[in-house]
Amino acid sequence: KKKMEQVNLETLKTKTGSTKWVAFRDHVYDISNFVNKHPGGSYVIKNCAGRDVTELFSAYHHQKGADRIFGSAKVPCVGMYSNSPFPNYKKESQFYTTMKERTRSFLKEKGIKHVRQL
């Protein structure tokens, strides 16, 4: 198995032009071919290029979405993110998943729209 390139924050920050990279958890992904396919619009993705998107992505998407997109042919992994403060979890913990669902249910029950507008 080929060892993945280590990508630091300084290198990640340079990938905002025609080649767009983001960090998610402890990996770096090339989102260049996904920009115009993002269901939320290309604006959001373009503004995420060159950044660690772990917290932002997790605020709006389920882990299943991450598993489906990151590392796929649309968004290939290009390296390991050496600045990541997050451990490499294969799946979200049961506690996190349960709390996320309970929070969504609570907000829905109270009529609170929980999606922030960018």
N, C-alpha and C positions, 0 to 999 in steps of 0.2 A: 504494500500500500504506500503510495507516494505521500511524503510529509508535506503538509500544507504550509504555505507562506505565512509568516507572522506579519500582520498589518497593524501599525500603530496609529494613533490619532492624527498625527501630522500627515501621514500618507493618506488616510481616509479623507481628510479635509480637502485634498487636492482632486478628489474624484467627484466633481460637480459639473463638469462640462458635458461633452458628448458621451463619455463613459461615466456612469453614475453608480457609486457604491454606497451601501449602508451597512452598519453593524447591527446585528440582532443577537442578543445574548453574547456568546463568545465567538461568533463567526461573522465573516464579512461576505456580503452578497452583491452581485452585479444586478442592479435594477434597470439598467439601460433599456432593455427590450420590454419592460413592464410598464414604463411610465405612462404611455398612452392607453394602456389596457386596464389601469386601476379603476375599479368601479366608483371610487370617490372622486375621481378626476385627476388629471395630470399635475395640477397645481400643488396638491398636497405632497405628492411623490417628489416633484422637483425640489421642493423646499426641504425635503428630508435628506437629500443627497449629501454625502460627506459627513453624516452624523450617526450617532448611536441612536437607533429608533426603538430600542427595547421597551422603554416605558410608554412611549407614545403608541406603539403598535398594541401593546397589552391593554391599554385603556380603551381601545376601540374594537379589538378583535379577540375571538376565542383562540385557544391553543391549536384547535383543529385547523384554523385558518393559517396559522404559522406553519404547521406541518404540511399543509397543502401547497403553500406558495414558496417558502424559503427552501432552497435546495432543489427546486424543480427545474425543468428545462427553461421555464420562463425567468426564473430568478436563481441562477446558479451560484453555488458557494465558491468564492475565490480565495479564501484564506481564513486564518484564525485571528480574532481581534485581541491584540495583546493588552489593551487598556480596559477590558471588560471587568466591571466589578461583580458581574453575575456568574454564579457557578453554572456549569453545563448540565441542565436537567433535561432528560429525554421527554418527560411529560410534566405537566403542572401537578402539584401535590393535591391530594383530595381535599385538604383544608382550604387551599386557595380556590379551587373550583367551587366548593360548597359556599364559601363566603361571597364569591363573585355572583353566583346564582341567587343567593339570598338577598344581596344588595340590589340586583336587578329587579327581583320580585317586589321588594320593599318600595323602590322608587316608582315602579309601575303602579302599584297599589295606591300610592300617594299622589299619582298623577304628575310626577316630576320627570321631566325629560332629562335623561342622563347623558346624552351625547352632546359634547361641547362643540360649538362651531369654531372652525379655524379662521 
